[in-house]
């Protein structure tokens, strides 16, 4: 599996985090997972589309072009052939860039981008193919800059997001409202509109991501890592890990710390948790 990320240029940094590419010519046939990270994404399947499994076990073949809205649980995917995806990861405050006022209603959904915005979908597909054809990322950045023109992220919500990120989500929402000068209801309404999930949900995602990083990078026991990231006890951390990742903490730790090939159903999750590290980087034009 080859996975790489390219940061967005400074002019787009309030809206876009990075452009990423995932390629696996011989993917494992098992259902794999991606965990919530508080970011919405644009995705182009340039290889075989994956099959998406819902919580009820039903499945459907994904569309070639997707908008992955905010998720509150694991995304379960099964390769149907060689995998080749190009994605744009938005910043949390840049989440409305594509969906606008429809963002909150799309929570936990991954709609076909062509149904959401046909004109932009066609331009995104063209830019994605140009990126992997050796033309670099400039054509994608130009498309996104055109889309972002006139759209300014909510500065107060950016401030709230920065605080939640700085504390790895371990911050009471009432305290967050006071520190940003917003009333609690005002913060909640603006956060949901700007990010696509509530401040409390985002805090839980950030805390989960911090716990995953600690479990991946260190040899600390789950209980010790959980205490450091604000969980009241190991049982609370275990409950959150199971709910948001769909697997047991022991199996997750084994996959993150061991040979990724030994846990085929978690290879995709490990790649996205780690970003660049542990995955051979490839140039976007390769």
NUPAKE-290241 format. One record per residue (C-alpha): x negated, y negated, z negated. Coordinates in nm, 3 decimals. Layout:
BEGIN
<<X; Y; Z>>
...
***
This chain:
BEGIN
<<0.000; 0.000; 0.000>>
<<-0.136; -0.341; 0.100>>
<<0.001; -0.651; -0.071>>
<<-0.120; -1.009; -0.048>>
<<-0.003; -1.358; -0.142>>
<<-0.086; -1.699; 0.003>>
<<-0.001; -2.003; -0.215>>
<<0.215; -2.275; -0.067>>
<<0.048; -2.604; 0.029>>
<<0.071; -2.888; -0.227>>
<<0.337; -3.066; -0.021>>
<<0.572; -2.771; -0.076>>
<<0.468; -2.674; -0.430>>
<<0.793; -2.798; -0.591>>
<<1.000; -2.572; -0.367>>
<<0.782; -2.276; -0.268>>
<<0.546; -2.060; -0.471>>
<<0.388; -1.842; -0.206>>
<<0.412; -1.645; 0.115>>
<<0.359; -1.272; 0.063>>
<<0.313; -0.970; 0.280>>
<<0.370; -0.605; 0.197>>
<<0.267; -0.319; 0.420>>
<<0.276; 0.057; 0.366>>
<<0.252; 0.281; 0.670>>
<<0.311; 0.598; 0.468>>
<<0.541; 0.499; 0.180>>
<<0.649; 0.746; -0.086>>
<<1.004; 0.868; -0.017>>
<<1.125; 0.812; -0.374>>
<<1.349; 0.525; -0.478>>
<<1.119; 0.247; -0.599>>
<<1.179; -0.068; -0.803>>
<<1.108; -0.439; -0.818>>
<<1.166; -0.626; -1.144>>
<<1.327; -0.964; -1.196>>
<<1.080; -1.253; -1.214>>
<<1.309; -1.557; -1.207>>
<<1.235; -1.635; -0.843>>
<<1.456; -1.622; -0.535>>
<<1.303; -1.497; -0.212>>
<<1.343; -1.493; 0.163>>
<<1.250; -1.157; 0.314>>
<<1.195; -1.038; 0.669>>
<<1.179; -0.663; 0.733>>
<<0.935; -0.633; 1.022>>
<<0.913; -0.255; 0.985>>
<<1.188; -0.013; 0.888>>
<<1.450; -0.177; 0.662>>
<<1.473; -0.029; 0.313>>
<<1.779; 0.131; 0.158>>
<<1.916; -0.060; -0.143>>
<<2.069; 0.133; -0.434>>
<<2.324; -0.029; -0.661>>
<<2.373; 0.039; -1.030>>
<<2.663; 0.269; -0.939>>
<<2.439; 0.485; -0.721>>
<<2.590; 0.369; -0.391>>
<<2.341; 0.267; -0.125>>
<<2.327; 0.064; 0.192>>
<<2.064; -0.010; 0.452>>
<<1.928; -0.361; 0.408>>
<<1.961; -0.621; 0.682>>
<<1.643; -0.728; 0.866>>
<<1.662; -1.079; 0.715>>
<<1.756; -1.132; 0.350>>
<<1.799; -1.390; 0.077>>
<<1.725; -1.227; -0.258>>
<<1.908; -1.438; -0.516>>
<<1.837; -1.424; -0.889>>
<<1.850; -1.073; -1.032>>
<<1.927; -0.957; -1.387>>
<<1.809; -0.601; -1.343>>
<<1.578; -0.391; -1.126>>
<<1.616; -0.386; -0.749>>
<<1.605; -0.020; -0.640>>
<<1.476; 0.040; -0.289>>
<<1.398; 0.348; -0.083>>
<<1.176; 0.334; 0.227>>
<<1.327; 0.472; 0.545>>
<<1.004; 0.452; 0.745>>
<<0.687; 0.243; 0.762>>
<<0.726; -0.065; 0.543>>
<<0.622; -0.408; 0.667>>
<<0.777; -0.709; 0.492>>
<<0.702; -1.079; 0.493>>
<<0.851; -1.284; 0.212>>
<<0.873; -1.640; 0.086>>
<<0.891; -1.670; -0.293>>
<<1.061; -1.992; -0.402>>
<<0.984; -2.174; -0.724>>
<<1.262; -2.147; -0.987>>
<<1.356; -2.515; -0.938>>
<<1.337; -2.469; -0.561>>
<<1.598; -2.191; -0.566>>
<<1.874; -2.402; -0.400>>
<<1.655; -2.458; -0.093>>
<<1.848; -2.199; 0.107>>
<<2.177; -2.134; -0.075>>
<<2.248; -2.483; -0.208>>
<<2.563; -2.504; -0.419>>
<<2.636; -2.134; -0.353>>
<<2.328; -2.026; -0.549>>
<<2.491; -1.935; -0.882>>
<<2.765; -1.733; -0.709>>
<<2.498; -1.519; -0.538>>
<<2.341; -1.399; -0.864>>
<<2.258; -1.027; -0.853>>
<<2.316; -1.021; -0.477>>
<<2.086; -0.989; -0.174>>
<<2.296; -1.116; 0.117>>
<<2.213; -1.103; 0.486>>
<<2.040; -1.433; 0.563>>
<<2.212; -1.442; 0.903>>
<<2.551; -1.459; 0.731>>
<<2.432; -1.719; 0.482>>
<<2.276; -1.953; 0.740>>
<<2.255; -1.820; 1.100>>
<<2.050; -2.108; 1.238>>
<<1.789; -2.100; 0.966>>
<<1.777; -1.719; 0.980>>
<<1.681; -1.728; 1.348>>
<<1.407; -1.983; 1.281>>
<<1.281; -1.783; 0.982>>
<<1.262; -1.464; 1.189>>
<<1.062; -1.645; 1.458>>
<<0.824; -1.793; 1.199>>
<<0.777; -1.453; 1.028>>
<<0.681; -1.283; 1.354>>
<<0.443; -1.569; 1.435>>
<<0.272; -1.528; 1.096>>
<<0.195; -1.160; 1.147>>
<<0.104; -1.207; 1.514>>
<<-0.210; -1.391; 1.411>>
<<-0.086; -1.751; 1.420>>
<<-0.129; -1.801; 1.044>>
<<0.115; -1.946; 0.796>>
<<0.138; -2.302; 0.932>>
<<0.452; -2.231; 1.134>>
<<0.626; -2.101; 0.820>>
<<0.514; -2.398; 0.612>>
<<0.643; -2.634; 0.882>>
<<0.984; -2.464; 0.884>>
<<1.012; -2.480; 0.505>>
<<0.897; -2.842; 0.495>>
<<1.173; -2.930; 0.740>>
<<1.422; -2.746; 0.520>>
<<1.296; -2.919; 0.205>>
<<1.313; -3.269; 0.353>>
<<1.559; -3.470; 0.146>>
<<1.600; -3.196; -0.116>>
<<1.451; -3.300; -0.450>>
<<1.442; -3.048; -0.737>>
<<1.606; -3.152; -1.065>>
<<1.316; -3.308; -1.259>>
<<1.471; -3.239; -1.601>>
<<1.514; -2.870; -1.513>>
<<1.156; -2.858; -1.383>>
<<1.050; -2.985; -1.726>>
<<1.262; -2.719; -1.898>>
<<1.117; -2.448; -1.674>>
<<0.762; -2.562; -1.748>>
<<0.828; -2.531; -2.121>>
<<0.981; -2.184; -2.087>>
<<0.687; -2.074; -1.872>>
<<0.435; -2.220; -2.118>>
<<0.597; -2.029; -2.407>>
<<0.654; -1.713; -2.199>>
<<1.026; -1.751; -2.264>>
<<0.988; -1.743; -2.643>>
<<1.178; -2.066; -2.706>>
<<1.528; -2.128; -2.841>>
<<1.760; -2.287; -2.585>>
<<1.887; -2.545; -2.836>>
<<1.528; -2.654; -2.894>>
<<1.472; -2.666; -2.520>>
<<1.773; -2.896; -2.478>>
<<1.645; -3.133; -2.748>>
<<1.297; -3.147; -2.600>>
<<1.429; -3.236; -2.254>>
<<1.675; -3.495; -2.384>>
<<1.974; -3.309; -2.244>>
<<2.281; -3.197; -2.431>>
<<2.314; -2.821; -2.457>>
<<2.611; -2.796; -2.219>>
<<2.449; -3.033; -1.972>>
<<2.128; -2.830; -1.976>>
<<2.318; -2.505; -1.926>>
<<2.521; -2.637; -1.632>>
<<2.226; -2.801; -1.458>>
<<1.996; -2.505; -1.517>>
<<2.244; -2.260; -1.365>>
<<2.298; -2.486; -1.062>>
<<1.925; -2.548; -1.009>>
<<1.783; -2.203; -1.084>>
<<2.069; -1.962; -1.018>>
<<2.065; -1.807; -1.366>>
<<2.115; -1.944; -1.715>>
<<1.831; -2.078; -1.926>>
<<1.873; -1.787; -2.167>>
<<1.852; -1.534; -1.883>>
<<1.544; -1.705; -1.742>>
<<1.381; -1.703; -2.086>>
<<1.439; -1.328; -2.112>>
<<1.289; -1.274; -1.768>>
<<0.978; -1.475; -1.855>>
<<0.936; -1.289; -2.184>>
<<0.974; -0.958; -2.002>>
<<0.716; -1.058; -1.742>>
<<0.472; -1.159; -2.016>>
<<0.524; -0.824; -2.188>>
<<0.466; -0.640; -1.859>>
<<0.142; -0.832; -1.802>>
<<0.020; -0.746; -2.151>>
<<0.105; -0.379; -2.108>>
<<-0.071; -0.378; -1.771>>
<<-0.386; -0.566; -1.867>>
<<-0.443; -0.447; -2.222>>
<<-0.439; -0.127; -2.424>>
<<-0.221; -0.268; -2.699>>
<<0.064; -0.057; -2.833>>
<<0.412; -0.152; -2.720>>
<<0.503; -0.263; -3.074>>
<<0.202; -0.497; -3.095>>
<<0.264; -0.647; -2.750>>
<<0.635; -0.689; -2.829>>
<<0.564; -0.876; -3.153>>
<<0.324; -1.111; -2.975>>
<<0.590; -1.203; -2.719>>
<<0.865; -1.282; -2.966>>
<<1.057; -0.956; -2.981>>
<<1.194; -0.890; -3.329>>
<<1.082; -0.527; -3.318>>
<<0.981; -0.246; -3.084>>
<<1.342; -0.128; -3.049>>
<<1.443; -0.470; -2.913>>
<<1.155; -0.466; -2.664>>
<<1.237; -0.109; -2.561>>
<<1.600; -0.205; -2.502>>
<<1.502; -0.502; -2.283>>
<<1.243; -0.303; -2.089>>
<<1.494; -0.027; -2.021>>
<<1.769; -0.268; -1.920>>
<<1.558; -0.488; -1.693>>
<<1.333; -0.221; -1.540>>
<<1.556; 0.085; -1.538>>
<<1.285; 0.311; -1.679>>
<<1.145; 0.410; -2.016>>
<<0.862; 0.204; -2.170>>
<<0.640; 0.512; -2.194>>
<<0.674; 0.586; -1.825>>
<<0.625; 0.223; -1.734>>
<<0.308; 0.197; -1.939>>
<<0.176; 0.520; -1.787>>
<<0.232; 0.384; -1.437>>
<<0.082; 0.042; -1.504>>
<<-0.226; 0.170; -1.684>>
<<-0.290; 0.484; -1.484>>
<<-0.319; 0.586; -1.124>>
<<-0.038; 0.415; -0.935>>
<<-0.020; 0.709; -0.695>>
<<0.073; 0.928; -0.989>>
<<0.398; 0.736; -1.040>>
<<0.531; 0.698; -0.687>>
<<0.862; 0.546; -0.795>>
<<0.679; 0.259; -0.971>>
<<0.416; 0.175; -0.712>>
<<0.618; -0.113; -0.570>>
<<0.691; -0.254; -0.916>>
<<0.325; -0.239; -1.011>>
<<0.221; -0.422; -0.695>>
<<0.454; -0.714; -0.766>>
<<0.370; -0.725; -1.136>>
<<0.001; -0.747; -1.052>>
<<0.020; -0.980; -0.754>>
<<-0.327; -0.976; -0.601>>
<<-0.496; -0.764; -0.865>>
<<-0.520; -0.393; -0.805>>
<<-0.392; -0.416; -0.450>>
<<-0.615; -0.454; -0.148>>
<<-0.551; -0.800; -0.007>>
<<-0.491; -0.844; 0.364>>
<<-0.489; -1.158; 0.576>>
<<-0.139; -1.260; 0.679>>
<<-0.236; -1.244; 1.043>>
<<-0.383; -0.892; 1.031>>
***
